[in-house]
Amino acid sequence: MQSKSHIVVAGGGLVGLLLACVCKQSQSSCATVTVIEREFPLSSEAILDTRATALSADSRQRLHSWGLWAGLESSTAAITDIHVSRYRRFGSALLSAKEQQLDALGYVVENSAMMSSWLDLARSLEIDIRTGVTIDAMTDTGEYPSLSLSDGSNISASLLVVADGARSRLRQSLNMKTLAREASQYAIACNVAVSEAVEGRAFERFTEEGPIAFLPLPNSINGQAVYNVIWCAHQTTVDQLMPMSDSALLAAMQETFGWRVGRLLACGARGSWPLASVEATEVTRHRCVLMGNAAHTLHPVAGQGFNLSVRDISALATVLQDFDFERDDSRELSERLRNFSHSVESDRIVTQSATTALASVFDTPSPAIDVGSPLALSALDITPPLRRRVAQLGMGVR
Ligand SMILES: Cc1cc2nc3c(=O)[nH]c(=O)nc-3n(C[C@H](O)[C@H](O)[C@H](O)COP(=O)(O)OP(=O)(O)OC[C@H]3O[C@@H](n4cnc5c(N)ncnc54)[C@H](O)[C@@H]3O)c2cc1C
């Protein structure tokens, strides 16, 4: 069976599905939108097994303007301050929202809450969501990009949005070049119940192998607060940590992180990711655009990957807003995609290089730039303009 949709989004992850909703919602013409996703929608997870994302104040504002924030608020924890320290060194710094005259420096949201919120909106907007269907190949049919799917059907698009993740097969099929940085670190993520939470406080602790971050989650379990922990370390360390029993992992984590939130009591399912960074050197082709991890996969050290994608989505929706998909003028669409590419370029370069610079500090056993040194931390603690700048970066202000 052959079908056609004005916008086909390949990959219904956090970015692809959100983009489908925002484009459909902001389109002045009645464009048809289809999302192809090989997984089934997320089922609800146990509290200790949820994944979470730290959203910047800028992302919150954009989600609010798209009508998506109200539904997320109960699954969100505001970060009112961030405690920064270094393993086995004196000195620490506290970045606070109050000092910046803000309600919060960022917001931790459960990924499952975002997915179900995006899905509800997608259904109400009558977006065609095809789950459990894998994109097998991209076929070149001349004017329109066309995909062959695992259910035996084909779909072509006026605009193909490639959002199939960091190892994007479609990006490879389109032969779009990337700058890739091999992973020298891995991240372990899991949720941890603790005995003494500090309300609204996130923690970032630098070790010689990478940072360990504790992000407050909105839920508690048996009355104990829960944090989402992202622990970046070299592969050999991660290979040792991953098969450990829960109690051995918690003991190792406690030794590295210390007692800032009391005893670490229990942990949920853990996952690990290689922290390779990938940056597409071109993001648009004839009737195609790369989005999300397919366009840029960032080290999670600064929690910027999804936040950057939210700004990209906003920019793409703006350039497509009054494009007439019925008339479908190919030259006009190319011009609009070029405008999109220019409008996001500097944001992508700045965010990618700032994140890579921070991540590369930990690539060698003796880091040349000691961001977590007592001196740097003291400077951060006593210099309000510097503190403001660091807080602004975290809030998505360029
Ligand atoms: C440990 C960790 C912590 C992070 N924390 C933060 C944070 O705090 N703040 C922040 O801003 N960012 C954070 N990020 C980054 C953020 O998670 C990513 O930017 C975001 O998830 C990218 O989403 P995506 O939809 O582009 O990619 P993905 O989530 O990879 O989605 C791609 C989708 O495409 C589907 N797909 C792939 N191939 C096919 C195919 N052939 N056919 C059909 N479907 C296909 C997949 O099933 C998947 O659902 C973090 C990342 C990690 C690893």
The ligand as an SDF file (V2000), in Angstrom:
LIG
                    3D

 53 58  0  0  0  0  0  0  0  0999 V2000
   21.5680    9.8220   30.5330 C   0  0  0  0  0  0  0  0  0  0  0  0
   20.9950   10.9750   29.7560 C   0  0  0  0  0  0  0  0  0  0  0  0
   20.4610   12.0810   30.4200 C   0  0  0  0  0  0  0  0  0  0  0  0
   19.9570   13.1700   29.7070 C   0  0  0  0  0  0  0  0  0  0  0  0
   19.4770   14.2530   30.3950 N   0  0  0  0  0  0  0  0  0  0  0  0
   19.0500   15.3380   29.7140 C   0  0  0  0  0  0  0  0  0  0  0  0
   18.5800   16.4910   30.4140 C   0  0  0  0  0  0  0  0  0  0  0  0
   18.5290   16.5080   31.6360 O   0  0  0  0  0  0  0  0  0  0  0  0
   18.1640   17.5730   29.6750 N   0  0  0  0  0  0  0  0  0  0  0  0
   18.1960   17.5720   28.2980 C   0  0  0  0  0  0  0  0  0  0  0  0
   17.8220   18.5840   27.6810 O   0  0  0  0  0  0  0  0  0  0  0  0
   18.6170   16.4790   27.6140 N   0  0  0  0  0  0  0  0  0  0  0  0
   19.0420   15.3730   28.2870 C   0  0  0  0  0  0  0  0  0  0  0  0
   19.4550   14.2610   27.5980 N   0  0  0  0  0  0  0  0  0  0  0  0
   19.3300   14.2440   26.1190 C   0  0  0  0  0  0  0  0  0  0  0  0
   17.9280   13.8200   25.6900 C   0  0  0  0  0  0  0  0  0  0  0  0
   17.5970   12.6070   26.3180 O   0  0  0  0  0  0  0  0  0  0  0  0
   17.8830   13.6540   24.1680 C   0  0  0  0  0  0  0  0  0  0  0  0
   18.1790   14.9130   23.5950 O   0  0  0  0  0  0  0  0  0  0  0  0
   16.5090   13.2200   23.6600 C   0  0  0  0  0  0  0  0  0  0  0  0
   16.0860   12.0570   24.2950 O   0  0  0  0  0  0  0  0  0  0  0  0
   16.5760   12.9580   22.1560 C   0  0  0  0  0  0  0  0  0  0  0  0
   15.3340   12.4600   21.7230 O   0  0  0  0  0  0  0  0  0  0  0  0
   15.1220   11.9530   20.2250 P   0  0  0  0  0  0  0  0  0  0  0  0
   13.6470   11.7980   20.0800 O   0  0  0  0  0  0  0  0  0  0  0  0
   15.8500   12.8210   19.2670 O   0  0  0  0  0  0  0  0  0  0  0  0
   15.8750   10.5570   20.1450 O   0  0  0  0  0  0  0  0  0  0  0  0
   15.4340    9.1400   20.6990 P   0  0  0  0  0  0  0  0  0  0  0  0
   14.9030    9.2740   22.0780 O   0  0  0  0  0  0  0  0  0  0  0  0
   16.5870    8.2260   20.4730 O   0  0  0  0  0  0  0  0  0  0  0  0
   14.2100    8.7240   19.7630 O   0  0  0  0  0  0  0  0  0  0  0  0
   14.3770    8.1800   18.4770 C   0  0  0  0  0  0  0  0  0  0  0  0
   13.1540    7.3350   18.1950 C   0  0  0  0  0  0  0  0  0  0  0  0
   13.2380    6.8240   16.8610 O   0  0  0  0  0  0  0  0  0  0  0  0
   12.7970    5.4880   16.8680 C   0  0  0  0  0  0  0  0  0  0  0  0
   13.4220    4.8060   15.7200 N   0  0  0  0  0  0  0  0  0  0  0  0
   14.7470    4.6570   15.4760 C   0  0  0  0  0  0  0  0  0  0  0  0
   14.9450    3.9650   14.3370 N   0  0  0  0  0  0  0  0  0  0  0  0
   13.7120    3.6740   13.8500 C   0  0  0  0  0  0  0  0  0  0  0  0
   13.2580    2.9640   12.6970 C   0  0  0  0  0  0  0  0  0  0  0  0
   14.1190    2.4170   11.8180 N   0  0  0  0  0  0  0  0  0  0  0  0
   11.9260    2.8470   12.5050 N   0  0  0  0  0  0  0  0  0  0  0  0
   11.0350    3.4090   13.3800 C   0  0  0  0  0  0  0  0  0  0  0  0
   11.4140    4.0760   14.4840 N   0  0  0  0  0  0  0  0  0  0  0  0
   12.7340    4.2130   14.7210 C   0  0  0  0  0  0  0  0  0  0  0  0
   13.2730    4.9280   18.2110 C   0  0  0  0  0  0  0  0  0  0  0  0
   12.5160    3.7950   18.6150 O   0  0  0  0  0  0  0  0  0  0  0  0
   13.0690    6.1250   19.1310 C   0  0  0  0  0  0  0  0  0  0  0  0
   11.8070    6.1200   19.7650 O   0  0  0  0  0  0  0  0  0  0  0  0
   19.9710   13.1520   28.2900 C   0  0  0  0  0  0  0  0  0  0  0  0
   20.4900   12.0390   27.6050 C   0  0  0  0  0  0  0  0  0  0  0  0
   21.0080   10.9630   28.3350 C   0  0  0  0  0  0  0  0  0  0  0  0
   21.5900    9.7880   27.5850 C   0  0  0  0  0  0  0  0  0  0  0  0
  1  2  1  0
  2  3  1  0
  2 52  2  0
  3  4  2  0
  4  5  1  0
  4 50  1  0
  5  6  2  0
  6  7  1  0
  6 13  1  0
  7  8  2  0
  7  9  1  0
  9 10  1  0
 10 11  2  0
 10 12  1  0
 12 13  2  0
 13 14  1  0
 14 15  1  0
 14 50  1  0
 15 16  1  0
 16 17  1  0
 16 18  1  0
 18 19  1  0
 18 20  1  0
 20 21  1  0
 20 22  1  0
 22 23  1  0
 23 24  1  0
 24 25  2  0
 24 26  1  0
 24 27  1  0
 27 28  1  0
 28 29  2  0
 28 30  1  0
 28 31  1  0
 31 32  1  0
 32 33  1  0
 33 34  1  0
 33 48  1  0
 34 35  1  0
 35 36  1  0
 35 46  1  0
 36 37  1  0
 36 45  1  0
 37 38  2  0
 38 39  1  0
 39 40  1  0
 39 45  2  0
 40 41  1  0
 40 42  2  0
 42 43  1  0
 43 44  2  0
 44 45  1  0
 46 47  1  0
 46 48  1  0
 48 49  1  0
 50 51  2  0
 51 52  1  0
 52 53  1  0
M  END
$$$$
